[in-house]
Amino acid sequence: MKILFVLTSHDKLGDTGKKTGFWIEEFANPYYTLLDKGADITVATPKGGAAPIDPSSDTPDASTEATERFKNDNVAQEIIKNTLVLADINAGDFDAVFYPGGHGPLWDLANDAKSIKLIETFNKQKKPIGFVCHAPAALKDVKNEDGSPLVKGKKVTGFTNSEEEAVQLTKVVPFLVEDMLKTNGGIYSKKEDWAAYAVQDGNLITGQNPASSELVAEKLLASLN
């Protein structure tokens, strides 16, 4: 099982002067869920090098068993500090791709031509493609072979408008994940705010929020077995 993880390189939270990046739980939980089942994991970002961690995800409130394990895992820390450049990645070398969230992807992965092409290639090869929380932002401009949005007519979820409202970033983000998925024709569903929820439609797997990261990883794993 060779699995590619794609993280954001973007670390600025709009014009707030605050930092963002990827959300630790959304990387760590799927990383260990898959690693412990024998997966060979490669991590890439648009710029390569160190992937920025969202400071809000590195707090006692956001701490989970997986984030604690990550903090004590020198190997994983090194991987995050030395990610590969996305442009150098060949989809043919991997069995699946997974995108952790955090607000960063809204700014870079949503518009990254290399990422868009990569997802389109994985999809064409009928390989599992997984996204959690804000990571479905990376699907914004991804198309099917007929030119229609990849999510059109597919069951999807992602960070809800009400969850974005709760973290008071509705006016900061370039777009809302829920709105974008609906605009692109996705059959969007959700549970109550912060509940664990993931949906699968064919090879496309999406999760609502940080609490959903393990569900997405488990669905990804099941799709590979």
PADO-241793 format. One line per 2 residues: number of its first residue (from 1); for each residue x, y, z of C-alpha. Coordinates in steps of 0.1 Angstrom, whole numbers, plus 5000, padded with zeros to 4 digits. Each point is the difference from the previous one (the first is absolute). Example, Ala and Ser with C-alpha at 12.3 -4.5 7.8 and 13.67 -1.06 7.14 Angstrom:
BEGIN
1	5123 4955 5078  5014 5034 4993 .
# end
This chain:
BEGIN
1	5000 5000 5000  5017 5032 4988 .
3	4981 5030 5011  5007 5036 4992 .
5	4991 5027 5025  4997 5036 4986 .
7	5004 5028 5025  4997 5038 4995 .
9	5030 5023 4998  4979 5031 5008 .
11	5005 5015 5035  4982 5034 5000 .
13	4964 5002 5012  4988 5026 4975 .
15	5007 5036 5012  4996 4992 5037 .
17	5038 5000 5007  4995 4965 5015 .
19	5015 4967 4988  4983 4970 4985 .
21	5011 4968 4983  4988 4964 5004 .
23	4981 4986 5030  5021 4976 5020 .
25	4972 4975 5009  4989 4998 4964 .
27	5035 4989 4990  5010 4980 5031 .
29	4969 4978 5004  4999 4988 4963 .
31	5038 4998 4999  5001 4976 5030 .
33	4968 4982 4990  5016 4991 4966 .
35	5036 4996 5012  4990 4975 5027 .
37	4983 4979 4972  5033 4999 4981 .
39	4995 5029 4976  5030 5016 4984 .
41	4993 5038 5003  5015 5028 4980 .
43	4993 5037 5008  5001 5028 4975 .
45	4991 5037 4999  4999 5026 4972 .
47	5033 5016 5011  5017 4970 5016 .
49	5020 5003 5032  4983 5007 5033 .
51	4962 4999 5000  4985 5027 5023 .
53	4980 4988 5030  4970 5020 5010 .
55	5007 5013 5035  4964 4996 5009 .
57	5003 4963 4996  5030 4998 5023 .
59	4981 5009 5032  4989 4979 5030 .
61	4964 5003 4988  5008 4985 4966 .
63	5022 4973 5015  4991 4964 4992 .
65	5018 4967 5004  5013 5003 4964 .
67	5013 5036 5005  5018 4989 5031 .
69	5016 4971 4982  5010 5023 4972 .
71	5017 5024 5024  5021 4972 5013 .
73	5008 4985 4966  5033 5012 4987 .
75	4996 4982 4967  4966 5016 4993 .
77	5013 5034 5010  5029 4997 4975 .
79	4976 4990 4973  4979 5032 5006 .
81	5032 5021 4999  5012 4984 4968 .
83	4970 4995 4977  5004 4993 4964 .
85	4991 5024 4972  4965 4993 4986 .
87	5012 5006 4964  5025 4971 5003 .
89	4972 4975 5010  4987 4974 4976 .
91	4965 4987 5008  5010 4967 4984 .
93	5023 4993 5029  4971 4999 5026 .
95	4969 4980 5008  4981 5030 5016 .
97	5003 5036 5009  4988 5018 5032 .
99	4997 5037 5007  5000 5011 5037 .
101	4983 5034 5006  5007 5031 5020 .
103	4992 5034 4985  5032 5000 4978 .
105	4986 4980 4971  4973 5027 4993 .
107	5028 5023 4988  5024 4977 4982 .
109	4987 4965 4993  4967 5013 4987 .
111	5018 5017 4972  5031 4979 4996 .
113	5002 4987 4964  5023 4971 5010 .
115	4976 4989 5027  4970 5003 4978 .
117	5017 4979 4973  5011 4974 5026 .
119	4965 4996 5014  4986 4997 4964 .
121	5026 4973 4992  4993 4980 5032 .
123	4963 5002 4992  5004 4989 4964 .
125	5020 4970 5014  4970 4993 5023 .
127	5023 5002 5031  4986 5012 5034 .
129	5002 5037 5005  4994 5012 5036 .
131	4994 5035 5014  4991 5012 5035 .
133	4987 5033 5014  5013 5029 4979 .
135	5019 4977 4977  4970 4995 4976 .
137	5010 5036 4990  5026 4983 4978 .
139	4971 4986 4979  4988 5035 4990 .
141	5013 4999 4964  5005 4963 4996 .
143	4981 4986 4970  4988 4967 4987 .
145	5012 4989 4966  4969 5015 4984 .
147	5008 5034 5015  4974 5000 5027 .
149	5010 5007 5036  5012 4968 5017 .
151	4976 5004 5029  4969 5005 4977 .
153	4973 4975 5009  5023 4984 5027 .
155	4993 4997 5037  5024 5022 5018 .
157	5005 5018 5033  5026 5025 5014 .
159	5003 5027 5026  4966 5016 5004 .
161	4990 5036 4997  4989 4999 5037 .
163	5033 4986 5011  5018 5028 4981 .
165	4977 5024 5017  5008 4985 5034 .
167	5037 5005 4995  4992 5036 4988 .
169	5019 4997 4967  4971 5003 4976 .
171	5011 5035 4989  5037 4989 4999 .
173	5000 4970 4977  5000 5004 4962 .
175	4970 4977 4998  4978 4977 5021 .
177	5006 4962 4994  4963 4992 5004 .
179	4989 5026 4975  5027 4991 4975 .
181	4990 4963 5000  4964 5008 4995 .
183	5007 5026 4972  5021 4973 4982 .
185	4969 4976 5001  5011 4979 5029 .
187	4973 4982 5020  5011 5015 5033 .
189	4989 4986 5034  5012 5007 5036 .
191	4994 4991 5036  4998 5025 5028 .
193	5031 5022 5006  5031 4981 5011 .
195	4984 4965 4997  5021 4973 4983 .
197	4986 4995 4965  5014 4986 4967 .
199	4985 4990 4967  5012 4979 4971 .
201	4988 5001 4965  5020 4976 4978 .
203	5036 5008 5005  4993 5035 5015 .
205	5001 5002 5038  4994 5032 5019 .
207	4998 5008 5037  4982 5030 5017 .
209	5025 5012 5026  5031 4990 5022 .
211	4979 4974 5019  4993 4983 4967 .
213	5037 4994 4990  5000 4964 5013 .
215	4968 4991 4982  5015 5012 4967 .
217	5032 4980 5006  4980 4969 5008 .
219	4979 5004 4968  5032 5005 4980 .
221	5015 4969 5016  4969 4979 4992 .
223	5001 5012 4964  5036 4987 4997 .
225	4993 4965 5015 .
# end
